[in-house]
Amino acid sequence: MMAPAATALGFELRVLAEAEDVSAVAAVAKAPVGDYKDLDHLLEFSRGLDVLTFDHEHVPTDHLRALIDAGVNVHPGPDALVNAQDKLVMRAAIDRLELPNPRWAAVDDVDALVAFGDDAGWPVVLKTPRGGYDGKGVRVIASAGDAAASADWFESMSPLLAEAKVEFSRELSAMVARTPDGECRAWPVVHTIQVDGVCDEVIAPALEIPLEVAAAAEDAAVRIANELGVTGVMAVEMFETPGVGSGFLINELAMRPHNTGHWTQDGSVTSQFEQHLRAILNLPLGATDLLGPVVVMKNFLGGANQNLYSAYPAALATEPAAKVHSYGKAVRPGRKIGHVNLVGGSTADVDSVRQRAGAVAAIIRDGRPQAAAPETTGETE
């Protein structure tokens, strides 16, 4: 999804692909196959690049330092990225910046987990510090009696992150971009809707959020970017907690274009993908204004329809204003394979915009229009 922005700006984009059939290969002219965990592959790939960036947080930090030592221009750098790679490092950084954090602790074993739960209150959320995403690497421990069932996690990784379970009204995302010279721009704070741990829908901007909470959340994201030396795009995922502290708590960081920012492709003056390119190349950042009063992004996951494009006639006819973005991935149940963006003419129309975007996504997922609900007369037998 970064390729069209690179083409428009006249940049050559190269991708180190995991395999010849990954979706990025179809989008760029040069996509050599290599292993991002292999330093030799990274060094070979980086030759001749003006800047090297990445689309996930799993590149080993030591490899990034070795690339920098070899003269490669890496953005974001390892000192910033580690805060997205390791949740324990991130929690400590948020505390150090005195920003709103859930109560948390590093726990080495089941006894430490129980002690934390007894002190902070049950239930407790237990997380693997590294490698988890889309709900993976997360367990909710209801009580001290249930803690022993997590002993297997401590055998494979220790310490783990324990957090007090947050009571929240909804989830938010504050996205910013920052250049190496320190220019920083933020998009409006958005409302994100998760289903089974996976981002399902985004509403931009977050509606009915107190102005002071939105401003504080945006300011927190900017401060994190500045204080941690982030370069490129960063998403700060948050819990909205009305009446508690600043009105939000920080959940996680992602230092890359992010699913909660896909709405910017069709709903913002500058998309997150163009902004990321501008940022890592130290170019002036683009405007982040919305292109309408409200924008909805709806993900579609793998479902019954294996031939997505067979559903396009019906899907596109259903809502001509919708913009469909398919990732070119193999269809598997529950896998994110694309999203739909739709700009609405009024914030009062948000329910209609959500329904229309959802209808397009459902047709692509299922391969047929959803049957209309039967009309009711209000009579009973």
Buried (B, 14 or more C-beta within 10 A) or exposed (E): BBBBBBBEEEBEBBBBBEEEEBBBBEBBEEBEBBEBEBBEBBBEBBEEBEBBBBBEBEBBBEBBBBBBEEEBBBBBBBEBBBBBBBBBBBBBBBEEBEBBBBBBBBBEBBEBBBBBBEEBEBBBBBBBBBEBBBEEBBBEBEEBEBBEEBEEBBEEEEBBBBBBBBEBBBBBBBBBBBBBEEBBBBBBBBBBBBEEEBBBBBBBBBEEBEEEBBEBBBBBBBBBBBEBBBBBBBBBBBBBBEEBEBBBBBBBBBBBBBBBBBBBBBBBBBBBBBBBBBBBBBBEBBEBEBEBBBBBBBBBBBBEBEEBEEBBEBBBEBBEBBBBBBBBBEBEEEBBBBBBBBBBEEBEBBEBBBEBBBBBBBBBBBBBBEEEEEEEEEEEE
